[in-house]
Amino acid sequence: MKFICYPKCTTCKKAAKWLESKGIEYSQRNIKEEKPSYNELKEWYEKSGLPLKRFFNTSGLLYRSMNLKDKLDNMTDEEKLRLLAGDGMLVKRPLLITRESVLVGFRESEWEKLL
């Protein structure tokens, strides 16, 4: 499984610690250094069953500075995916990618259910 995170993010650190406490093995990828591609994001979005808006880091500075709260509703899914692929800091993190599912953000109860 892939753990996609920003190492300085406290939520990502908490999620990594949780995975380790459960003895779950994963490969880690820094979202800022190796941003997800359009195709990866599209695949994860489709696999997740979540609304695409959940993939946006709505509390991030970049999201706010771009006024995306007001713009997302008028964008197509393709435009949203291209925007997310343009800068890893726009993507909600951490992401945990398994064969069967994609978890966006760290909610311990959700992770516990799926893992």
QUIJO-V833259 format. One record per residue. RES is the residue in three letters. PSI is psi as a letter, one per 30 degrees, with the letter a starting at -180 (NA if undefined). NEAR is the number of other C-alpha atoms within 8 Angstrom. Layout:
res | psi | near
RES | PSI | NEAR
RES | PSI | NEAR
//
This chain:
res | psi | near
MET | l | 9
LYS | k | 11
PHE | j | 12
ILE | k | 13
CYS | l | 13
TYR | j | 11
PRO | f | 8
LYS | f | 6
CYS | k | 8
THR | e | 7
THR | e | 9
CYS | e | 14
LYS | e | 10
LYS | e | 8
ALA | e | 11
ALA | e | 8
LYS | e | 8
TRP | e | 8
LEU | e | 10
GLU | e | 9
SER | f | 7
LYS | f | 6
GLY | g | 6
ILE | k | 7
GLU | k | 7
TYR | l | 7
SER | k | 7
GLN | k | 8
ARG | k | 9
ASN | j | 11
ILE | f | 12
LYS | e | 9
GLU | e | 5
GLU | i | 8
LYS | k | 11
PRO | k | 9
SER | l | 7
TYR | e | 10
ASN | e | 6
GLU | e | 8
LEU | e | 12
LYS | e | 9
GLU | e | 8
TRP | e | 10
TYR | e | 13
GLU | e | 8
LYS | e | 9
SER | e | 9
GLY | g | 6
LEU | l | 7
PRO | k | 7
LEU | f | 9
LYS | f | 6
ARG | f | 9
PHE | f | 10
PHE | k | 11
ASN | i | 12
THR | f | 9
SER | g | 6
GLY | l | 9
LEU | e | 6
LEU | e | 8
TYR | e | 14
ARG | e | 11
SER | f | 7
MET | g | 6
ASN | h | 8
LEU | f | 9
LYS | e | 8
ASP | f | 6
LYS | f | 8
LEU | e | 9
ASP | f | 5
ASN | g | 5
MET | k | 8
THR | l | 6
ASP | e | 7
GLU | e | 6
GLU | e | 8
LYS | e | 11
LEU | e | 11
ARG | e | 9
LEU | e | 9
LEU | e | 13
ALA | f | 12
GLY | f | 7
ASP | j | 10
GLY | f | 12
MET | f | 10
LEU | f | 13
VAL | k | 10
LYS | k | 13
ARG | l | 13
PRO | l | 14
LEU | k | 13
LEU | j | 11
ILE | j | 12
THR | l | 8
ARG | e | 5
GLU | f | 5
SER | l | 8
VAL | k | 12
LEU | k | 10
VAL | k | 11
GLY | l | 8
PHE | j | 12
ARG | j | 6
GLU | e | 7
SER | e | 6
GLU | e | 8
TRP | e | 10
GLU | e | 7
LYS | e | 6
LEU | f | 5
LEU | NA | 4
//
